[in-house]
Amino acid sequence: MSDQQQTEPAAPDAASDGVHHSPHSGREDTSGTPALGRVFTALSAPKAAKTLFYALVVLCVGLFLADFFYKKYTYVAVENIPGFYALYGFIITAGLVLLAKIWGNWVRRPEDYYAPNDVDAEAFPQDELDEEHQNG
């Protein structure tokens, strides 16, 4: 054997969850995780959702305010209204959400709608069941 032996990383044992934890910080060791995986891991933290929400609010407000500070070259007069596309987008999105809610209530079926013809609704023969009887 040579002086420079290559060592293979030990496979995680069966009881391990496959995630390596740093013994000093108590945090997960993400050194072997791809970059996108590290991003998603960071975004799945409980505090990250609130931070992301506020970051998006700040971004939207900033873009809305930026609409007041540049010259527009428009084809239609309504485009000259500052913040028109932000308001239009918000109104259309809210309308789509309400329309989906109404449509969902209209299309929804009862929970047992397919039950009479469903395979799970059939009675299973008692003699084919693997039942364990315990004496006690």
C-alpha positions as CSV (number, residue, x, y, z in Angstrom):
1,M,0.0,0.0,0.0
2,S,1.1,3.5,-0.6
3,D,1.5,6.2,2.0
4,Q,-1.4,8.1,0.5
5,Q,-4.3,5.8,1.1
6,Q,-7.7,6.9,-0.1
7,T,-10.4,6.5,2.5
8,E,-14.0,6.2,1.6
9,P,-16.6,7.9,3.7
10,A,-18.3,5.6,6.0
11,A,-21.9,4.7,5.1
12,P,-24.5,5.8,7.5
13,D,-25.7,3.1,9.8
14,A,-29.3,1.9,9.7
15,A,-30.3,3.9,12.7
16,S,-29.0,7.1,11.2
17,D,-31.2,9.5,9.4
18,G,-28.4,10.1,6.8
19,V,-27.8,13.7,7.9
20,H,-24.5,14.5,9.5
21,H,-24.6,16.7,12.5
22,S,-21.8,18.8,13.6
23,P,-20.8,17.9,17.2
24,H,-19.8,21.4,18.1
25,S,-22.6,23.6,16.8
26,G,-25.6,21.2,16.9
27,R,-26.4,22.2,13.3
28,E,-26.5,20.0,10.3
29,D,-23.3,19.5,8.3
30,T,-24.4,20.5,4.7
31,S,-20.9,20.4,3.2
32,G,-21.9,17.4,1.0
33,T,-25.3,18.9,0.0
34,P,-25.7,20.5,-3.4
35,A,-26.1,24.3,-3.5
36,L,-29.9,24.2,-4.3
37,G,-30.4,21.7,-1.5
38,R,-28.7,24.1,1.0
39,V,-31.0,26.9,-0.2
40,F,-34.1,24.8,0.3
41,T,-32.8,23.6,3.7
42,A,-32.3,27.2,4.8
43,L,-35.8,28.3,3.5
44,S,-37.4,25.4,5.4
45,A,-36.4,26.9,8.7
46,P,-39.4,28.2,10.8
47,K,-38.1,31.8,10.9
48,A,-37.3,31.8,7.1
49,A,-40.9,32.0,5.9
50,K,-41.6,35.2,7.8
51,T,-38.3,36.7,6.6
52,L,-39.1,35.7,3.0
53,F,-42.6,37.2,3.3
54,Y,-41.3,40.6,4.5
55,A,-38.5,40.6,1.9
56,L,-41.2,40.1,-0.8
57,V,-43.3,42.9,0.7
58,V,-40.4,45.3,0.7
59,L,-39.5,44.3,-2.9
60,C,-43.1,44.9,-4.1
61,V,-43.5,48.2,-2.3
62,G,-40.1,49.3,-3.8
63,L,-41.1,48.4,-7.3
64,F,-44.5,50.1,-6.8
65,L,-42.7,53.3,-5.7
66,A,-40.2,53.1,-8.5
67,D,-43.1,53.4,-10.9
68,F,-43.4,57.0,-10.0
69,F,-39.8,58.0,-10.9
70,Y,-39.3,57.2,-14.6
71,K,-40.8,58.4,-17.9
72,K,-43.2,56.0,-19.5
73,Y,-43.7,55.5,-23.2
74,T,-47.2,54.1,-23.4
75,Y,-49.6,53.0,-26.1
76,V,-52.8,53.2,-23.9
77,A,-53.7,56.1,-21.6
78,V,-54.4,53.9,-18.6
79,E,-50.7,52.8,-18.6
80,N,-49.8,56.3,-17.4
81,I,-51.4,55.8,-14.0
82,P,-48.6,55.2,-11.5
83,G,-48.7,51.6,-10.2
84,F,-51.3,50.5,-12.7
85,Y,-49.7,47.1,-13.4
86,A,-49.2,46.4,-9.7
87,L,-52.9,47.2,-9.0
88,Y,-54.1,45.4,-12.1
89,G,-52.0,42.3,-11.1
90,F,-53.3,42.3,-7.6
91,I,-57.0,42.7,-8.6
92,I,-56.7,39.9,-11.3
93,T,-54.9,37.5,-8.9
94,A,-57.5,38.2,-6.1
95,G,-60.3,37.6,-8.7
96,L,-58.8,34.3,-9.8
97,V,-58.5,33.1,-6.2
98,L,-62.2,34.0,-5.5
99,L,-63.2,32.4,-8.8
100,A,-61.3,29.2,-7.9
101,K,-63.0,29.1,-4.5
102,I,-66.4,29.4,-6.0
103,W,-65.7,26.9,-8.7
104,G,-64.2,24.5,-6.1
105,N,-67.4,24.6,-4.1
106,W,-69.5,24.1,-7.2
107,V,-67.5,21.1,-8.5
108,R,-66.8,19.4,-5.1
109,R,-68.3,16.0,-4.5
110,P,-69.2,14.4,-1.2
111,E,-66.5,12.3,0.4
112,D,-68.4,9.0,-0.3
113,Y,-69.3,10.0,-3.9
114,Y,-67.4,7.0,-5.4
115,A,-67.9,4.7,-2.4
116,P,-70.7,2.3,-3.8
117,N,-68.4,1.4,-6.8
118,D,-65.0,1.7,-5.0
119,V,-62.9,-1.4,-4.4
120,D,-62.4,-0.4,-0.8
121,A,-66.2,-0.5,-0.3
122,E,-66.3,-4.2,-1.0
123,A,-66.5,-6.6,1.9
124,F,-63.4,-8.7,2.2
125,P,-64.0,-12.4,2.8
126,Q,-63.3,-13.2,6.5
127,D,-61.6,-16.5,5.7
128,E,-58.9,-14.8,3.7
129,L,-57.9,-12.3,6.3
130,D,-54.6,-12.9,8.1
131,E,-55.9,-12.3,11.6
132,E,-53.7,-12.9,14.6
133,H,-55.6,-14.1,17.7
134,Q,-54.0,-13.5,21.0
135,N,-54.8,-15.6,24.1
136,G,-54.9,-13.4,27.1
